[in-house]
Amino acid sequence: MHNQQADFSGDLLFTHRGLSGPAVLQLSSYWQAGEEITINLMPHMSNDYLLQAKKDKPNNLLRKILQACFSKQLVKELERSLWPNESEVPMQQIANQRLSQIEAELRCWRIKPSATEGYRTAEVTLGGIDTEELSSKNMQSKKVAGLYFIGEAVDVTGHLGGYNFQWAWSSAFAAAQNF
């Protein structure tokens, strides 16, 4: 993430093409190809969730406990990668330390995306004319009189939620005041 940490919360959507949703869309403005991302799959669950589940439902399999929170398909993939040796072991037979380790991995799930969908599906783009090159009052170029830049042509990027639309409209209004 450009050697910086960016934290986002929000819905996460697992699609047939990969991850999506508000948190991922926001993160995509910072992510660089080849970088790993970390996802907390249990942000709203109590600490020691699995240890409590072991007490409450000792004969259940771990997958059954987590299917109450996640889709069966996601649990199947997580099981394959995080607890394959315990896939058929009842909760009561899994050591507390191992359950805590699995929960820690779910709270710090590391993946390395292979790519983004690119500009075809982009909601916001990065880059553009440096704001230092423009008048903040009317968006006119400081180097070329009569040349104006607005919206995504300017290197201004806000978070998702309408901020980029607001920037586009506001910069256009500022430029239009000269006409």
C-alpha positions as CSV (number, residue, x, y, z in Angstrom):
1,M,0.0,0.0,0.0
2,H,2.6,2.5,-1.0
3,N,4.6,1.7,2.1
4,Q,1.7,3.0,4.3
5,Q,-1.1,1.2,6.1
6,A,-4.6,2.0,5.2
7,D,-7.5,0.6,7.3
8,F,-11.0,0.4,6.0
9,S,-14.1,-1.2,7.4
10,G,-17.2,-2.0,5.6
11,D,-19.0,-4.8,3.8
12,L,-16.9,-7.4,2.0
13,L,-18.5,-9.3,-0.9
14,F,-17.1,-12.6,-2.3
15,T,-17.9,-12.8,-6.0
16,H,-17.2,-15.3,-8.7
17,R,-14.4,-12.9,-9.8
18,G,-12.9,-12.2,-6.4
19,L,-13.4,-9.7,-3.6
20,S,-15.6,-6.6,-3.8
21,G,-17.7,-4.3,-1.6
22,P,-17.1,-0.9,-0.1
23,A,-14.0,-1.9,1.9
24,V,-12.3,-3.5,-1.1
25,L,-13.3,-0.6,-3.4
26,Q,-11.7,1.9,-1.0
27,L,-8.7,-0.3,-0.5
28,S,-8.1,-0.6,-4.2
29,S,-7.0,3.1,-4.3
30,Y,-4.0,2.2,-2.2
31,W,-3.2,-1.4,-3.2
32,Q,-0.3,-2.2,-5.5
33,A,0.0,-5.3,-7.5
34,G,2.0,-8.0,-5.6
35,E,1.1,-6.6,-2.2
36,E,-0.6,-8.7,0.4
37,I,-3.7,-7.4,2.2
38,T,-5.0,-8.4,5.6
39,I,-8.7,-8.9,6.4
40,N,-10.4,-9.3,9.7
41,L,-13.2,-11.7,9.0
42,M,-14.5,-11.5,12.5
43,P,-14.6,-7.7,13.3
44,H,-18.0,-7.8,15.1
45,M,-17.5,-11.1,17.0
46,S,-16.4,-11.2,20.5
47,N,-12.8,-12.1,21.4
48,D,-12.5,-15.8,22.1
49,Y,-15.5,-16.5,19.9
50,L,-14.3,-20.0,19.1
51,L,-13.5,-20.9,22.7
52,Q,-17.0,-19.8,23.7
53,A,-18.5,-21.9,20.9
54,K,-16.5,-24.9,22.1
55,K,-18.2,-24.5,25.5
56,D,-21.6,-24.0,24.0
57,K,-21.5,-26.6,21.3
58,P,-18.6,-29.1,22.1
59,N,-19.8,-31.8,19.7
60,N,-20.1,-29.5,16.7
61,L,-17.4,-29.3,14.0
62,L,-15.6,-26.0,13.6
63,R,-17.1,-25.7,10.1
64,K,-20.6,-25.9,11.6
65,I,-19.9,-23.2,14.1
66,L,-18.5,-20.8,11.4
67,Q,-21.3,-21.6,8.9
68,A,-23.5,-19.6,11.3
69,C,-21.4,-16.6,10.4
70,F,-20.1,-17.2,6.9
71,S,-21.3,-18.9,3.7
72,K,-20.7,-22.6,3.4
73,Q,-18.4,-22.1,0.4
74,L,-16.2,-19.6,2.3
75,V,-16.0,-21.9,5.3
76,K,-15.0,-24.8,3.0
77,E,-12.1,-22.7,1.6
78,L,-11.1,-21.5,5.0
79,E,-11.2,-25.0,6.4
80,R,-9.0,-26.3,3.5
81,S,-6.4,-23.6,4.1
82,L,-6.5,-22.9,7.9
83,W,-7.6,-26.1,9.7
84,P,-7.5,-29.1,7.4
85,N,-6.3,-31.4,10.1
86,E,-9.2,-30.5,12.4
87,S,-11.9,-30.7,9.7
88,E,-13.6,-33.8,11.1
89,V,-12.7,-33.2,14.8
90,P,-15.4,-32.1,17.2
91,M,-14.8,-28.8,18.9
92,Q,-14.2,-30.4,22.3
93,Q,-11.2,-32.3,21.0
94,I,-9.5,-29.3,19.5
95,A,-7.0,-27.7,22.0
96,N,-7.9,-24.2,23.2
97,Q,-4.5,-23.0,22.0
98,R,-5.3,-24.3,18.5
99,L,-8.7,-22.7,18.4
100,S,-7.2,-19.4,19.5
101,Q,-4.6,-19.7,16.7
102,I,-7.4,-20.4,14.1
103,E,-9.4,-17.4,15.4
104,A,-6.3,-15.2,15.2
105,E,-5.8,-16.3,11.5
106,L,-9.5,-15.4,10.8
107,R,-9.0,-12.0,12.4
108,C,-5.8,-11.5,10.4
109,W,-6.5,-13.4,7.1
110,R,-3.8,-12.6,4.7
111,I,-4.3,-12.8,0.9
112,K,-2.5,-11.5,-2.1
113,P,-4.9,-10.4,-4.8
114,S,-3.8,-11.3,-8.3
115,A,-5.1,-8.1,-10.0
116,T,-7.9,-5.5,-10.0
117,E,-10.8,-5.3,-12.5
118,G,-9.1,-2.3,-14.0
119,Y,-10.6,0.8,-15.5
120,R,-13.5,-1.2,-17.0
121,T,-15.2,-1.3,-13.6
122,A,-13.5,1.5,-11.7
123,E,-15.5,3.7,-9.5
124,V,-12.8,6.2,-8.9
125,T,-9.4,6.8,-10.7
126,L,-6.2,8.1,-9.2
127,G,-3.8,10.7,-10.6
128,G,-4.4,13.7,-12.8
129,I,-3.2,17.3,-12.9
130,D,-1.3,18.3,-9.7
131,T,-3.4,20.7,-7.6
132,E,-0.2,22.9,-7.2
133,E,-0.5,23.7,-10.9
134,L,-4.0,25.1,-10.6
135,S,-5.7,28.1,-9.0
136,S,-7.7,26.8,-6.1
137,K,-10.2,29.6,-6.7
138,N,-11.1,28.8,-10.3
139,M,-9.3,25.7,-11.3
140,Q,-7.3,27.5,-14.0
141,S,-3.9,26.4,-15.0
142,K,-1.1,28.6,-13.6
143,K,0.9,27.9,-16.7
144,V,-1.7,28.4,-19.5
145,A,-4.3,31.1,-19.2
146,G,-7.8,30.0,-20.1
147,L,-7.1,26.3,-19.5
148,Y,-9.2,24.7,-16.7
149,F,-9.2,21.3,-15.2
150,I,-12.0,19.8,-13.1
151,G,-13.2,16.5,-11.6
152,E,-11.1,13.4,-12.1
153,A,-8.8,15.3,-14.5
154,V,-7.3,16.7,-11.2
155,D,-5.2,14.7,-8.8
156,V,-7.9,14.7,-6.0
157,T,-9.4,11.5,-4.7
158,G,-11.9,11.2,-1.9
159,H,-13.2,8.2,-0.1
160,L,-16.2,6.4,-1.5
161,G,-19.6,7.8,-0.5
162,G,-20.1,10.7,-2.9
163,Y,-17.0,12.7,-2.1
164,N,-15.7,12.3,-5.6
165,F,-19.0,13.4,-7.1
166,Q,-18.9,16.4,-4.7
167,W,-15.4,17.2,-5.9
168,A,-16.4,17.0,-9.5
169,W,-19.4,19.3,-9.1
170,S,-17.6,21.8,-6.8
171,S,-14.5,22.1,-9.1
172,A,-16.8,22.5,-12.1
173,F,-18.8,25.2,-10.3
174,A,-15.5,27.0,-9.4
175,A,-14.3,26.9,-13.0
176,A,-17.7,28.0,-14.4
177,Q,-17.7,31.2,-12.3
178,N,-15.2,32.6,-14.8
179,F,-17.5,32.3,-17.8
